Amino acid sequence: MEIIDLQDWQAFCHGDNSAMERLYHRHSPALFSFCLYLCGDRTKSEDIVQDSFMSLMAQKESNKISRSVRSWLFVTARNLVYNLSRRISLQSLDRLSEDHLATNSNPDINLIVDRILSSLPPDERELLLLREHQGFSVSDIAEMLSLSKENVRIRLYRIRKRIQEKERTLK
């Protein structure tokens, strides 16, 4: 997908606006889901996705995307969520969106997942969501969060271990 993204990005930079539409349709659902997990508000998540793509479009003149378009969008969205939370003190960063959890048909599992994930600090929840929910590689996450690959691996291992312990106590 990164090659297709790069081709679409280059096409957009050379005046093909439909290339940006393709990028939007390819990445906006996952980006929205990520934002919803982080801020817990559907409307704010939609706004952040739009702002992320507007920021991407603003990069057209410089044509400088140093990482994959997908990674760039996720880092931008992440920064926008955290900037928003700092400005208006979003309390919903401390728990997952009920809208998103409602997609699972088993309320007991929802409760367990909600308790476990809401107990994680935002930076750990973000790391886990990027890896497990969005499918980013350890290398991509390391680049996005300015961490070493080894640090990402260690943090993921520790998070998973803590989750397993919490899972046993919640059942």
MOBELKA-V574994 format. One record per residue. N is the residue number from 1. RES is the residue in one letter. D_CENTER is the distance of its C-alpha to the mean C-alpha in whole Angstrom. Layout:
# MOBELKA-V574994
n=N res=RES d_center=D_CENTER
n=N res=RES d_center=D_CENTER
This chain:
# MOBELKA-V574994
n=1 res=M d_center=17
n=2 res=E d_center=17
n=3 res=I d_center=21
n=4 res=I d_center=20
n=5 res=D d_center=18
n=6 res=L d_center=20
n=7 res=Q d_center=23
n=8 res=D d_center=21
n=9 res=W d_center=20
n=10 res=Q d_center=24
n=11 res=A d_center=25
n=12 res=F d_center=24
n=13 res=C d_center=25
n=14 res=H d_center=28
n=15 res=G d_center=28
n=16 res=D d_center=27
n=17 res=N d_center=25
n=18 res=S d_center=24
n=19 res=A d_center=22
n=20 res=M d_center=20
n=21 res=E d_center=20
n=22 res=R d_center=19
n=23 res=L d_center=16
n=24 res=Y d_center=15
n=25 res=H d_center=16
n=26 res=R d_center=14
n=27 res=H d_center=11
n=28 res=S d_center=11
n=29 res=P d_center=11
n=30 res=A d_center=8
n=31 res=L d_center=6
n=32 res=F d_center=8
n=33 res=S d_center=7
n=34 res=F d_center=4
n=35 res=C d_center=6
n=36 res=L d_center=9
n=37 res=Y d_center=8
n=38 res=L d_center=7
n=39 res=C d_center=10
n=40 res=G d_center=12
n=41 res=D d_center=14
n=42 res=R d_center=14
n=43 res=T d_center=16
n=44 res=K d_center=14
n=45 res=S d_center=11
n=46 res=E d_center=13
n=47 res=D d_center=14
n=48 res=I d_center=11
n=49 res=V d_center=10
n=50 res=Q d_center=14
n=51 res=D d_center=14
n=52 res=S d_center=12
n=53 res=F d_center=14
n=54 res=M d_center=17
n=55 res=S d_center=16
n=56 res=L d_center=16
n=57 res=M d_center=19
n=58 res=A d_center=21
n=59 res=Q d_center=20
n=60 res=K d_center=23
n=61 res=E d_center=26
n=62 res=S d_center=25
n=63 res=N d_center=23
n=64 res=K d_center=21
n=65 res=I d_center=18
n=66 res=S d_center=18
n=67 res=R d_center=15
n=68 res=S d_center=14
n=69 res=V d_center=13
n=70 res=R d_center=10
n=71 res=S d_center=9
n=72 res=W d_center=11
n=73 res=L d_center=9
n=74 res=F d_center=5
n=75 res=V d_center=8
n=76 res=T d_center=9
n=77 res=A d_center=7
n=78 res=R d_center=6
n=79 res=N d_center=10
n=80 res=L d_center=11
n=81 res=V d_center=10
n=82 res=Y d_center=12
n=83 res=N d_center=14
n=84 res=L d_center=15
n=85 res=S d_center=15
n=86 res=R d_center=18
n=87 res=R d_center=20
n=88 res=I d_center=20
n=89 res=S d_center=19
n=90 res=L d_center=17
n=91 res=Q d_center=18
n=92 res=S d_center=16
n=93 res=L d_center=13
n=94 res=D d_center=16
n=95 res=R d_center=15
n=96 res=L d_center=13
n=97 res=S d_center=14
n=98 res=E d_center=17
n=99 res=D d_center=16
n=100 res=H d_center=14
n=101 res=L d_center=16
n=102 res=A d_center=19
n=103 res=T d_center=18
n=104 res=N d_center=20
n=105 res=S d_center=23
n=106 res=N d_center=24
n=107 res=P d_center=24
n=108 res=D d_center=25
n=109 res=I d_center=22
n=110 res=N d_center=20
n=111 res=L d_center=22
n=112 res=I d_center=21
n=113 res=V d_center=18
n=114 res=D d_center=17
n=115 res=R d_center=20
n=116 res=I d_center=18
n=117 res=L d_center=15
n=118 res=S d_center=16
n=119 res=S d_center=18
n=120 res=L d_center=16
n=121 res=P d_center=15
n=122 res=P d_center=12
n=123 res=D d_center=11
n=124 res=E d_center=12
n=125 res=R d_center=10
n=126 res=E d_center=7
n=127 res=L d_center=9
n=128 res=L d_center=10
n=129 res=L d_center=7
n=130 res=L d_center=6
n=131 res=R d_center=9
n=132 res=E d_center=11
n=133 res=H d_center=9
n=134 res=Q d_center=7
n=135 res=G d_center=10
n=136 res=F d_center=9
n=137 res=S d_center=13
n=138 res=V d_center=14
n=139 res=S d_center=15
n=140 res=D d_center=12
n=141 res=I d_center=10
n=142 res=A d_center=14
n=143 res=E d_center=14
n=144 res=M d_center=10
n=145 res=L d_center=11
n=146 res=S d_center=15
n=147 res=L d_center=16
n=148 res=S d_center=19
n=149 res=K d_center=18
n=150 res=E d_center=20
n=151 res=N d_center=19
n=152 res=V d_center=15
n=153 res=R d_center=18
n=154 res=I d_center=20
n=155 res=R d_center=17
n=156 res=L d_center=16
n=157 res=Y d_center=19
n=158 res=R d_center=20
n=159 res=I d_center=17
n=160 res=R d_center=18
n=161 res=K d_center=22
n=162 res=R d_center=21
n=163 res=I d_center=20
n=164 res=Q d_center=23
n=165 res=E d_center=25
n=166 res=K d_center=24
n=167 res=E d_center=24
n=168 res=R d_center=27
n=169 res=T d_center=28
n=170 res=L d_center=27
n=171 res=K d_center=28
